[in-house]
């Protein structure tokens, strides 16, 4: 029996996590995992920031430019699949550390590439790391959060992701004109320094350890966490609530994601991820190039307009964090998809006639889109039992990568065929409306423990 401050620490692992007050331990873990997520987001957007310069330097066609920005997305798709399996097999923390190392080393290789072929190859490898880290990191944060405040806890962590996107664009405004695009990818190699720190400073998820039958390790991990929280709060921890001791979660296989009640959850989740990221990357990948090519803006102005969109996205994530535990997951997602559709619809009807107009309505769109994306990183792990949680979240990540790939391809095809910007934004608005309809069928998870949702 483990003890905290000389008293027995009774109850299940879930109950003991549920009774922990917010403390410096939570802040430390959220900071370390958040630093990983920050750089993953930073590295994800580097190609879009560098694309206007690359198109001139290497004289790229629209097709080559599309391939350059989607190569990482293909890697993210495969990385999400592999990481989902690894996260449930070798642990959340070790999987995240491995993905971070791959991301950082690949960024260094991209910086040294001499042509579009090597650039795209190493961006593909970098995508393997990015695609694997983000869903597994979100799964870990979900597993250490209390059910009554899980939405806010997870989404305040998720704000790190749009902050990383904004930082990539902000640095690009200064770094690329002054030092060239390669310097951005050198900065993107910094996560290598974080990879070695995680296993030594972040406890493995006790929920995952227990699901793997590693009961002694789970007990030891939760005891260390309890001791650190007790030291941080200088108070004796409350007893675990009896109502927080659920029946043990069932074990299962990958195919359980597509059977029984999980079939609906998986289908809805796949549709939500696809719609959200189809729209998100259909816009974000091409915005800097649209500003320079379609409206003749200089690179600095184009990057500042793009930065504005990332800042409003950060604000949208914060608003979602403050509201989602009150409104519930389904109303929040439906409302954000409707907001996305209206913003894009207005832009399509207005005809996208100036760079300033596009910047204004694109920024309104990203306010809602980033809120959706953060909400889905909260929602996805909630839907599955611990044994399959990383795989379930990663399967959603697979569909978001399909959207990441097809959104920019569709936009590039419309632009290449001379379809006009109004058509670009109209088809993105339609996809936003599809997402709103799918969100209506989402299962509500507000206020319930992960075990209650899956037993």
ZAFI-51180 format. One record per residue (C-alpha): residue number from 1; x, y, z. Coordinates in Angstrom, 3 decimals, always signed. Layout:
! residues N
NUM, X, Y, Z;
...
//
This chain:
! residues 455
1, +0.000, +0.000, +0.000;
2, +1.478, +3.363, -1.000;
3, +1.449, +6.251, +1.434;
4, +1.429, +10.024, +1.247;
5, +2.546, +12.080, +4.254;
6, +2.388, +8.948, +6.390;
7, -1.235, +8.084, +5.511;
8, -2.463, +5.279, +3.255;
9, -3.273, +6.340, -0.304;
10, -6.422, +4.317, -0.928;
11, -8.557, +3.835, -4.023;
12, -8.020, +3.122, -7.660;
13, -5.464, +4.865, -9.838;
14, -8.253, +6.907, -11.442;
15, -9.684, +7.942, -8.072;
16, -6.258, +8.996, -6.826;
17, -5.654, +11.129, -9.912;
18, -9.136, +12.644, -9.620;
19, -8.552, +13.884, -6.071;
20, -5.272, +15.697, -6.818;
21, -5.522, +19.497, -6.420;
22, -3.928, +21.656, -9.101;
23, -0.275, +22.176, -8.209;
24, +3.228, +22.940, -9.443;
25, +3.457, +19.314, -10.588;
26, +0.640, +19.873, -13.083;
27, +2.281, +23.094, -14.252;
28, +5.665, +21.378, -14.664;
29, +4.262, +18.499, -16.702;
30, +2.098, +20.744, -18.826;
31, +5.123, +22.988, -19.465;
32, +7.437, +20.147, -20.515;
33, +4.879, +18.411, -22.720;
34, +3.773, +21.843, -23.923;
35, +7.328, +22.715, -24.982;
36, +7.292, +19.609, -27.159;
37, +3.955, +20.571, -28.690;
38, +5.150, +24.154, -29.258;
39, +8.062, +23.033, -31.398;
40, +5.972, +20.450, -33.226;
41, +3.603, +23.247, -34.245;
42, +6.557, +25.500, -35.069;
43, +8.075, +22.877, -37.358;
44, +4.723, +22.068, -38.971;
45, +4.300, +25.581, -40.393;
46, +7.888, +26.190, -41.505;
47, +7.314, +25.093, -45.108;
48, +4.371, +27.481, -45.553;
49, +6.473, +30.400, -44.269;
50, +9.406, +29.464, -46.508;
51, +7.309, +28.662, -49.599;
52, +7.235, +32.151, -51.197;
53, +11.049, +32.284, -51.085;
54, +11.492, +28.673, -52.253;
55, +9.216, +29.221, -55.250;
56, +11.510, +32.008, -56.464;
57, +14.844, +30.473, -55.425;
58, +14.179, +27.068, -57.018;
59, +11.734, +28.294, -59.683;
60, +9.010, +25.915, -58.515;
61, +5.797, +25.240, -60.383;
62, +2.479, +25.180, -58.511;
63, +2.612, +21.382, -58.585;
64, +6.113, +21.285, -57.107;
65, +5.118, +23.785, -54.429;
66, +2.099, +21.656, -53.529;
67, +4.313, +18.570, -53.272;
68, +6.773, +20.447, -51.051;
69, +4.114, +21.459, -48.528;
70, +2.222, +18.156, -48.549;
71, +5.225, +15.830, -48.207;
72, +5.348, +16.478, -44.455;
73, +1.604, +15.890, -44.261;
74, +1.994, +12.427, -45.777;
75, +4.654, +11.718, -43.154;
76, +2.314, +12.981, -40.438;
77, -0.372, +10.576, -41.604;
78, +1.950, +7.578, -41.354;
79, +3.497, +8.912, -38.151;
80, +0.082, +9.142, -36.505;
81, -0.601, +5.487, -37.318;
82, +2.749, +4.295, -35.983;
83, +2.642, +6.487, -32.876;
84, -0.847, +5.343, -31.937;
85, +0.394, +1.773, -31.815;
86, +3.630, +2.738, -30.056;
87, +1.860, +4.956, -27.531;
88, -0.283, +2.040, -26.393;
89, +2.634, -0.405, -26.628;
90, +5.733, +1.282, -25.162;
91, +4.133, +4.201, -23.298;
92, +3.054, +7.779, -23.830;
93, +6.241, +9.501, -22.671;
94, +8.730, +7.321, -24.579;
95, +6.708, +7.675, -27.778;
96, +6.603, +11.456, -27.464;
97, +10.368, +11.614, -26.820;
98, +11.079, +9.475, -29.895;
99, +8.876, +11.630, -32.104;
100, +10.500, +14.826, -30.879;
101, +13.966, +13.491, -31.668;
102, +12.895, +12.572, -35.221;
103, +11.338, +16.011, -35.729;
104, +14.397, +17.947, -34.609;
105, +17.002, +15.911, -36.503;
106, +14.939, +16.040, -39.682;
107, +14.626, +19.817, -39.426;
108, +18.409, +20.036, -39.432;
109, +18.523, +17.850, -42.556;
110, +15.921, +20.059, -44.284;
111, +18.080, +23.113, -43.590;
112, +20.989, +21.440, -45.427;
113, +18.972, +20.256, -48.449;
114, +20.051, +21.528, -51.849;
115, +16.920, +21.015, -53.931;
116, +13.202, +20.407, -53.800;
117, +13.622, +16.614, -53.893;
118, +15.772, +16.408, -50.738;
119, +13.724, +19.153, -49.103;
120, +10.533, +17.143, -49.620;
121, +12.148, +13.869, -48.504;
122, +13.361, +15.254, -45.187;
123, +10.078, +17.121, -44.651;
124, +8.375, +13.736, -45.063;
125, +10.602, +12.245, -42.339;
126, +9.991, +15.284, -40.155;
127, +6.279, +14.740, -40.636;
128, +6.611, +11.234, -39.193;
129, +7.751, +12.775, -35.926;
130, +5.210, +15.611, -35.856;
131, +2.294, +13.329, -36.701;
132, +3.248, +10.948, -33.949;
133, +3.924, +13.382, -31.131;
134, +0.841, +15.579, -31.071;
135, -1.979, +12.994, -30.559;
136, +0.018, +10.940, -28.055;
137, +0.988, +14.058, -26.080;
138, -2.685, +15.077, -25.968;
139, -3.568, +11.562, -24.766;
140, -1.091, +11.870, -21.888;
141, -2.436, +15.259, -20.795;
142, -5.988, +13.863, -20.841;
143, -4.947, +10.953, -18.625;
144, -3.546, +13.127, -15.828;
145, -6.408, +15.674, -15.803;
146, -9.369, +15.729, -13.411;
147, -12.721, +15.088, -15.072;
148, -14.450, +18.193, -13.674;
149, -11.873, +20.552, -15.189;
150, -10.424, +18.376, -17.932;
151, -11.593, +20.640, -20.759;
152, -9.916, +23.748, -19.419;
153, -6.790, +21.879, -18.279;
154, -6.242, +20.219, -21.663;
155, -7.162, +23.223, -23.801;
156, -4.927, +25.628, -21.902;
157, -2.170, +23.146, -22.693;
158, -3.367, +23.016, -26.317;
159, -2.893, +26.792, -26.589;
160, +0.783, +25.981, -26.920;
161, +0.122, +24.608, -30.415;
162, -1.296, +27.795, -31.991;
163, +1.380, +29.702, -30.050;
164, +3.960, +27.608, -31.901;
165, +2.273, +28.367, -35.216;
166, +2.237, +32.065, -34.408;
167, +5.895, +31.950, -33.322;
168, +6.878, +30.290, -36.599;
169, +5.218, +33.071, -38.578;
170, +6.514, +35.843, -36.283;
171, +10.097, +34.615, -36.513;
172, +9.737, +34.144, -40.267;
173, +8.877, +37.857, -40.646;
174, +12.326, +38.694, -39.309;
175, +14.492, +35.623, -39.928;
176, +13.706, +34.777, -43.560;
177, +14.363, +38.264, -45.050;
178, +17.496, +38.667, -42.895;
179, +19.031, +35.181, -42.814;
180, +17.153, +33.079, -45.380;
181, +14.730, +30.175, -45.064;
182, +17.396, +27.692, -43.914;
183, +17.824, +29.543, -40.617;
184, +14.193, +28.800, -39.747;
185, +14.783, +25.061, -40.040;
186, +17.932, +25.322, -37.922;
187, +15.778, +26.833, -35.181;
188, +13.338, +23.975, -35.737;
189, +16.065, +21.499, -34.749;
190, +16.035, +22.696, -31.114;
191, +13.513, +20.035, -29.942;
192, +16.325, +17.466, -29.993;
193, +17.445, +19.002, -26.690;
194, +14.020, +18.296, -25.152;
195, +13.771, +14.653, -26.217;
196, +16.316, +13.384, -23.676;
197, +14.700, +15.324, -20.806;
198, +11.180, +13.942, -20.953;
199, +11.614, +10.384, -19.592;
200, +13.659, +11.719, -16.667;
201, +11.314, +14.551, -15.661;
202, +7.827, +13.347, -16.630;
203, +6.218, +10.289, -14.999;
204, +4.681, +7.734, -17.316;
205, +0.874, +7.743, -17.279;
206, -0.273, +5.612, -14.308;
207, -3.473, +4.825, -16.195;
208, -1.436, +3.381, -19.090;
209, +0.851, +1.388, -16.795;
210, -2.171, -0.162, -15.096;
211, -3.790, -1.001, -18.442;
212, -0.658, -2.951, -19.398;
213, -0.796, -4.994, -16.200;
214, +2.222, -3.191, -14.726;
215, +0.456, -2.631, -11.413;
216, +3.568, -2.171, -9.249;
217, +4.957, +0.476, -11.628;
218, +1.569, +2.211, -11.754;
219, +1.448, +2.279, -7.951;
220, +4.986, +3.642, -7.777;
221, +4.271, +6.326, -10.393;
222, +1.074, +7.550, -8.727;
223, +2.814, +7.535, -5.333;
224, +5.611, +9.763, -6.684;
225, +3.050, +12.098, -8.236;
226, +1.054, +12.245, -4.981;
227, +4.185, +12.964, -2.987;
228, +5.208, +15.796, -5.316;
229, +1.711, +17.318, -5.250;
230, +1.599, +17.062, -1.451;
231, +4.956, +18.840, -1.196;
232, +3.836, +21.531, -3.636;
233, +0.559, +22.239, -1.821;
234, +1.942, +21.693, +1.717;
235, -1.325, +19.974, +2.560;
236, -2.487, +16.434, +3.120;
237, -4.240, +15.084, +0.057;
238, -7.987, +14.405, +0.353;
239, -9.197, +10.817, +0.371;
240, -10.224, +9.422, -3.038;
241, -13.973, +9.724, -3.561;
242, -15.730, +6.324, -3.626;
243, -17.738, +7.446, -6.669;
244, -14.478, +7.889, -8.568;
245, -13.639, +4.169, -8.290;
246, -15.054, +2.718, -11.515;
247, -15.272, -0.851, -12.670;
248, -12.072, -1.871, -14.421;
249, -11.973, -0.910, -18.072;
250, -12.219, -3.830, -20.503;
251, -9.200, -4.936, -22.484;
252, -9.558, -5.123, -26.243;
253, -7.968, -4.977, -29.668;
254, -7.585, -2.426, -32.427;
255, -10.743, -3.736, -34.118;
256, -12.788, -2.642, -31.091;
257, -12.504, +0.897, -32.477;
258, -14.833, -0.195, -35.279;
259, -17.364, -2.262, -33.313;
260, -20.331, -1.586, -31.038;
261, -20.604, +1.890, -29.543;
262, -17.079, +2.760, -30.665;
263, -18.028, +2.517, -34.350;
264, -20.172, +5.646, -34.041;
265, -17.523, +7.447, -32.023;
266, -14.769, +6.582, -34.485;
267, -16.858, +7.522, -37.534;
268, -17.889, +10.900, -36.121;
269, -14.356, +11.622, -34.941;
270, -12.869, +10.801, -38.348;
271, -15.310, +13.153, -40.082;
272, -14.647, +15.975, -37.630;
273, -10.868, +15.705, -37.953;
274, -11.006, +15.554, -41.747;
275, -13.341, +18.538, -42.136;
276, -11.453, +20.703, -39.639;
277, -7.997, +20.132, -41.079;
278, -9.104, +20.196, -44.709;
279, -10.281, +23.759, -44.113;
280, -7.450, +24.705, -41.763;
281, -4.597, +23.698, -44.029;
282, -6.412, +24.624, -47.206;
283, -6.145, +28.167, -45.871;
284, -2.944, +28.276, -43.824;
285, -0.672, +26.526, -46.303;
286, -1.462, +28.896, -49.163;
287, -2.083, +32.216, -47.396;
288, +1.480, +33.641, -47.612;
289, +1.713, +32.717, -51.300;
290, -1.773, +34.083, -52.070;
291, -0.856, +37.415, -50.530;
292, +2.322, +37.711, -52.603;
293, +1.134, +36.124, -55.864;
294, -2.534, +37.162, -56.105;
295, -2.364, +40.601, -54.475;
296, +1.268, +41.587, -55.102;
297, +2.091, +42.162, -51.444;
298, +5.709, +42.077, -50.274;
299, +6.859, +39.078, -48.255;
300, +6.965, +40.925, -44.933;
301, +3.370, +42.168, -45.283;
302, +2.237, +38.696, -46.318;
303, +3.829, +37.137, -43.242;
304, +2.377, +39.835, -40.954;
305, -1.122, +39.110, -42.327;
306, -0.521, +35.406, -41.758;
307, +0.644, +36.148, -38.218;
308, -2.632, +37.993, -37.583;
309, -4.537, +34.815, -38.458;
310, -2.410, +32.784, -36.047;
311, -2.951, +35.298, -33.234;
312, -6.733, +35.202, -33.632;
313, -6.465, +31.416, -33.651;
314, -4.683, +31.564, -30.312;
315, -7.517, +33.730, -28.974;
316, -10.086, +31.240, -30.278;
317, -8.346, +28.409, -28.445;
318, -8.435, +30.414, -25.207;
319, -12.155, +31.149, -25.561;
320, -12.826, +27.445, -26.193;
321, -10.800, +26.541, -23.078;
322, -12.914, +28.866, -20.941;
323, -16.254, +27.622, -22.282;
324, -16.015, +23.925, -23.125;
325, -16.481, +22.564, -19.586;
326, -19.656, +24.673, -19.291;
327, -21.202, +24.221, -22.727;
328, -20.085, +20.660, -23.340;
329, -18.071, +19.278, -26.238;
330, -20.851, +18.898, -28.821;
331, -22.341, +22.436, -28.606;
332, -18.851, +23.966, -28.645;
333, -17.811, +22.024, -31.756;
334, -21.074, +22.697, -33.607;
335, -20.860, +26.417, -32.843;
336, -17.230, +26.699, -33.948;
337, -17.917, +24.893, -37.236;
338, -20.872, +27.218, -37.901;
339, -18.627, +30.228, -37.233;
340, -16.044, +28.823, -39.663;
341, -18.688, +28.350, -42.359;
342, -20.076, +31.867, -41.986;
343, -16.623, +33.514, -42.085;
344, -15.623, +31.662, -45.236;
345, -19.046, +32.142, -46.817;
346, -18.850, +35.914, -46.407;
347, -15.356, +35.910, -47.913;
348, -16.534, +33.835, -50.886;
349, -19.561, +36.077, -51.527;
350, -17.450, +39.237, -51.209;
351, -15.156, +37.894, -53.917;
352, -11.823, +38.097, -52.044;
353, -10.883, +41.324, -53.815;
354, -7.994, +42.547, -51.646;
355, -5.286, +41.250, -49.375;
356, -6.672, +43.181, -46.412;
357, -10.136, +41.722, -46.923;
358, -8.757, +38.200, -47.084;
359, -6.641, +38.828, -43.980;
360, -9.694, +40.044, -42.021;
361, -12.010, +37.144, -42.806;
362, -9.244, +34.530, -42.790;
363, -8.428, +35.691, -39.261;
364, -12.094, +35.299, -38.250;
365, -11.975, +31.806, -39.747;
366, -8.851, +30.772, -37.842;
367, -10.451, +32.008, -34.589;
368, -13.016, +29.232, -34.984;
369, -10.757, +26.664, -36.643;
370, -8.118, +26.674, -33.932;
371, -10.863, +26.346, -31.337;
372, -12.138, +23.254, -33.193;
373, -8.685, +21.729, -33.484;
374, -7.905, +22.184, -29.796;
375, -11.331, +20.830, -28.881;
376, -10.725, +17.699, -30.933;
377, -7.406, +17.009, -29.203;
378, -9.372, +17.089, -25.941;
379, -12.315, +15.098, -27.287;
380, -10.498, +12.277, -29.110;
381, -8.786, +10.575, -26.125;
382, -11.979, +10.865, -24.060;
383, -13.801, +8.481, -26.397;
384, -11.628, +5.379, -25.909;
385, -10.484, +3.062, -23.085;
386, -6.901, +3.321, -21.864;
387, -5.853, +0.146, -23.668;
388, -6.799, +1.698, -27.031;
389, -6.706, +5.410, -26.205;
390, -3.560, +6.401, -28.113;
391, -4.594, +4.284, -31.113;
392, -8.056, +5.842, -31.128;
393, -6.674, +9.372, -30.879;
394, -4.098, +8.582, -33.565;
395, -6.781, +7.192, -35.880;
396, -8.444, +10.593, -35.637;
397, -5.022, +12.042, -36.391;
398, -4.863, +9.895, -39.511;
399, -8.003, +11.569, -40.846;
400, -6.777, +15.008, -39.921;
401, -3.668, +14.282, -42.007;
402, -5.883, +13.247, -44.899;
403, -7.484, +16.672, -44.577;
404, -4.072, +18.300, -44.265;
405, -3.044, +16.685, -47.562;
406, -6.242, +17.100, -49.581;
407, -7.114, +20.652, -48.446;
408, -3.957, +22.281, -49.865;
409, -4.082, +20.010, -52.948;
410, -7.658, +21.102, -53.694;
411, -6.815, +24.774, -53.208;
412, -3.702, +24.420, -55.373;
413, -5.731, +22.705, -58.097;
414, -8.351, +25.471, -58.123;
415, -5.704, +28.186, -58.256;
416, -3.744, +26.328, -60.940;
417, -6.877, +25.937, -63.077;
418, -7.708, +29.643, -62.749;
419, -10.842, +28.995, -60.687;
420, -10.518, +32.189, -58.667;
421, -10.329, +32.867, -54.946;
422, -14.117, +33.071, -54.501;
423, -14.351, +29.414, -55.529;
424, -11.476, +28.516, -53.184;
425, -13.256, +29.964, -50.172;
426, -16.700, +28.703, -51.225;
427, -15.604, +25.071, -51.306;
428, -13.894, +25.497, -47.924;
429, -17.138, +26.951, -46.523;
430, -19.042, +23.899, -47.745;
431, -16.587, +21.627, -45.927;
432, -17.079, +23.691, -42.766;
433, -20.853, +23.155, -43.041;
434, -20.294, +19.402, -43.403;
435, -18.250, +19.491, -40.192;
436, -21.088, +21.242, -38.329;
437, -23.536, +18.522, -39.375;
438, -21.157, +15.752, -38.269;
439, -20.549, +17.471, -34.906;
440, -24.289, +17.340, -34.196;
441, -23.970, +13.544, -33.841;
442, -21.015, +13.666, -31.427;
443, -21.275, +11.880, -28.059;
444, -21.169, +14.277, -25.100;
445, -18.324, +13.628, -22.613;
446, -18.482, +16.669, -20.307;
447, -17.787, +16.062, -16.607;
448, -17.313, +12.284, -16.776;
449, -14.116, +10.382, -15.954;
450, -12.325, +8.535, -18.740;
451, -13.266, +5.256, -17.084;
452, -16.963, +6.180, -16.807;
453, -17.031, +6.927, -20.507;
454, -15.555, +3.556, -21.407;
455, -16.957, +0.919, -19.026;
//
